[in-house]
Amino acid sequence: MYKAINPSEVPQLVLTEEQMEQINFALIEALHTNKQVYITYYKKGQCITEKGFIQFVDSLGDQFIFIDEVFELKNKMRLSELIDVRFV
């Protein structure tokens, strides 16, 4: 059986070691300085960018907690879904 491919879906990007390290450093800096960031992550075939704050990072557990600017909700997310982290 074949799965229908949604034309609006994009494949998840595979990041290099260097890109993953840069994301990790940005997350840690954002956590310790409480600076606001834009995060771009992959979810259900889409690249999504949100603005907010990093509250927690667990590199070994592949997760972090992001508080979005709009609803101020805590979002527990996987580090492996992250594509980019940039300071506002």
Backbone as CSV, one residue per row, in Angstrom:
resi,resn,N_x,N_y,N_z,CA_x,CA_y,CA_z,C_x,C_y,C_z
1,MET,0.839,-1.170,0.000,0.000,0.000,0.000,0.887,1.237,0.000
2,TYR,0.536,2.231,-0.809,1.307,3.455,-0.918,0.619,4.583,-0.176
3,LYS,1.414,5.419,0.451,0.889,6.591,1.157,0.816,7.749,0.168
4,ALA,-0.309,8.419,0.125,-0.453,9.584,-0.739,0.467,10.689,-0.231
5,ILE,1.149,11.352,-1.133,2.068,12.421,-0.746,1.365,13.753,-0.925
6,ASN,1.358,14.525,0.136,0.772,15.854,0.103,1.770,16.782,-0.582
7,PRO,1.363,17.487,-1.645,2.312,18.344,-2.364,2.849,19.502,-1.522
8,SER,2.143,19.862,-0.447,2.625,20.960,0.390,3.602,20.475,1.463
9,GLU,3.772,19.162,1.593,4.709,18.630,2.583,6.144,18.783,2.094
10,VAL,7.023,19.048,3.039,8.444,19.121,2.718,9.167,18.047,3.511
11,PRO,10.208,17.461,2.949,10.955,16.449,3.706,11.738,17.111,4.840
12,GLN,11.920,16.380,5.928,12.674,16.926,7.055,14.139,17.069,6.668
13,LEU,14.696,18.239,6.955,16.094,18.503,6.637,17.005,17.688,7.537
14,VAL,18.110,17.244,6.987,19.126,16.549,7.773,20.232,17.559,8.036
15,LEU,20.450,17.879,9.313,21.437,18.887,9.681,22.822,18.271,9.839
16,THR,23.838,19.082,9.575,25.213,18.643,9.790,25.525,18.725,11.286
17,GLU,26.629,18.113,11.688,27.074,18.192,13.092,27.272,19.648,13.495
18,GLU,27.862,20.433,12.605,28.128,21.841,12.895,26.821,22.617,13.106
19,GLN,25.825,22.372,12.255,24.533,23.041,12.411,23.869,22.655,13.732
20,MET,23.962,21.383,14.101,23.372,20.928,15.361,24.080,21.567,16.552
21,GLU,25.403,21.712,16.476,26.159,22.357,17.543,25.765,23.825,17.675
22,GLN,25.609,24.521,16.544,25.221,25.938,16.565,23.838,26.105,17.196
23,ILE,22.923,25.207,16.867,21.583,25.246,17.456,21.668,25.021,18.958
24,ASN,22.470,24.050,19.368,22.614,23.746,20.786,23.192,24.941,21.552
25,PHE,24.244,25.574,20.999,24.837,26.750,21.642,23.820,27.883,21.748
26,ALA,23.045,28.107,20.677,22.033,29.172,20.692,20.963,28.883,21.743
27,LEU,20.537,27.630,21.852,19.537,27.263,22.857,20.050,27.518,24.269
28,ILE,21.286,27.099,24.532,21.866,27.276,25.864,22.020,28.766,26.183
29,GLU,22.491,29.555,25.206,22.632,30.996,25.428,21.267,31.632,25.684
30,ALA,20.266,31.256,24.900,18.915,31.805,25.083,18.354,31.433,26.452
31,LEU,18.646,30.224,26.903,18.180,29.766,28.208,18.820,30.588,29.328
32,HIS,20.128,30.776,29.257,20.853,31.450,30.339,20.692,32.968,30.342
33,THR,20.432,33.558,29.185,20.304,35.020,29.110,18.846,35.467,29.033
34,ASN,17.938,34.495,28.889,16.502,34.776,28.743,16.221,35.676,27.539
35,LYS,17.018,35.501,26.484,16.798,36.249,25.245,15.704,35.562,24.427
36,GLN,14.915,36.377,23.753,13.850,35.851,22.901,14.458,35.317,21.598
37,VAL,13.898,34.219,21.089,14.402,33.591,19.869,13.268,33.271,18.899
38,TYR,13.662,33.103,17.645,12.805,32.488,16.641,13.290,31.049,16.537
39,ILE,12.393,30.087,16.673,12.773,28.701,16.427,12.027,28.222,15.187
40,THR,12.726,27.460,14.382,12.099,26.834,13.218,12.227,25.334,13.438
41,TYR,11.103,24.647,13.320,11.105,23.210,13.561,10.222,22.514,12.536
42,TYR,10.410,21.215,12.456,9.697,20.377,11.504,8.566,19.657,12.226
43,LYS,7.362,19.760,11.691,6.222,19.065,12.290,5.211,18.691,11.204
44,LYS,4.933,17.411,11.106,3.931,16.883,10.179,4.093,17.416,8.756
45,GLY,5.320,17.378,8.251,5.563,17.770,6.867,5.672,19.257,6.634
46,GLN,5.724,20.047,7.687,5.796,21.506,7.550,6.960,22.065,8.350
47,CYS,7.538,23.155,7.874,8.530,23.908,8.633,7.802,25.072,9.290
48,ILE,7.847,25.140,10.603,7.108,26.138,11.364,8.094,27.018,12.121
49,THR,7.869,28.332,12.096,8.707,29.262,12.843,7.847,29.965,13.885
50,GLU,8.345,29.992,15.116,7.641,30.652,16.214,8.625,31.513,16.989
51,LYS,8.077,32.488,17.700,8.888,33.410,18.496,8.572,33.187,19.965
52,GLY,9.613,33.146,20.810,9.369,32.948,22.225,10.651,32.771,23.005
53,PHE,10.549,32.055,24.129,11.668,31.889,25.055,11.938,30.404,25.321
54,ILE,13.205,30.086,25.536,13.605,28.737,25.904,13.582,28.651,27.429
55,GLN,12.909,27.638,27.969,12.830,27.498,29.417,13.692,26.345,29.941
56,PHE,13.913,25.325,29.125,14.613,24.130,29.577,15.223,23.438,28.368
57,VAL,16.434,22.888,28.537,17.088,22.125,27.471,17.677,20.856,28.070
58,ASP,17.370,19.715,27.450,17.932,18.427,27.859,18.497,17.764,26.601
59,SER,19.784,18.021,26.345,20.420,17.504,25.130,20.418,15.982,25.085
60,LEU,20.693,15.349,26.203,20.730,13.888,26.229,19.345,13.273,26.039
61,GLY,18.338,13.933,26.553,16.964,13.439,26.428,16.263,13.892,25.162
62,ASP,16.987,14.639,24.294,16.443,15.110,23.019,15.164,15.920,23.206
63,GLN,15.154,16.821,24.192,13.962,17.645,24.365,14.305,19.021,24.925
64,PHE,13.381,19.946,24.703,13.501,21.274,25.282,12.094,21.817,25.483
65,ILE,12.005,22.852,26.315,10.704,23.490,26.552,10.784,24.913,26.023
66,PHE,9.817,25.252,25.195,9.731,26.543,24.527,8.422,27.211,24.945
67,ILE,8.499,28.472,25.346,7.288,29.220,25.703,7.009,30.189,24.561
68,ASP,5.896,29.975,23.859,5.613,30.810,22.699,5.138,32.195,23.135
69,GLU,5.433,33.176,22.284,5.129,34.569,22.591,3.622,34.846,22.560
70,VAL,2.892,34.212,21.681,1.485,34.529,21.467,0.596,34.089,22.631
71,PHE,0.655,32.803,22.968,-0.238,32.264,23.996,0.465,32.011,25.333
72,GLU,1.790,32.206,25.354,2.609,31.950,26.539,2.421,30.524,27.063
73,LEU,2.286,29.594,26.130,2.131,28.187,26.479,3.487,27.498,26.474
74,LYS,3.649,26.540,27.387,4.858,25.726,27.415,4.706,24.610,26.399
75,ASN,5.652,24.523,25.499,5.652,23.485,24.475,6.867,22.599,24.676
76,LYS,6.638,21.334,25.007,7.728,20.370,25.134,7.991,19.827,23.736
77,MET,9.226,20.011,23.273,9.550,19.660,21.898,10.821,18.815,21.850
78,ARG,11.015,18.161,20.704,12.211,17.335,20.510,13.298,18.161,19.828
79,LEU,14.512,18.073,20.328,15.638,18.766,19.702,15.837,18.299,18.261
80,SER,15.569,17.035,18.009,15.767,16.473,16.672,14.810,17.056,15.633
81,GLU,13.758,17.754,16.063,12.826,18.388,15.130,13.235,19.818,14.793
82,LEU,14.214,20.359,15.534,14.659,21.733,15.302,15.431,21.845,14.006
83,ILE,15.192,22.936,13.293,15.909,23.221,12.057,16.810,24.441,12.251
84,ASP,16.323,25.426,13.053,17.094,26.642,13.238,16.663,27.365,14.502
85,VAL,17.608,28.084,15.118,17.336,28.940,16.270,18.070,30.246,16.023
86,ARG,17.338,31.363,16.068,17.947,32.677,15.848,17.434,33.646,16.911
87,PHE,18.315,34.551,17.323,17.915,35.559,18.298,17.093,36.651,17.611
88,VAL,16.102,37.138,18.339,15.209,38.185,17.802,15.975,39.478,17.697
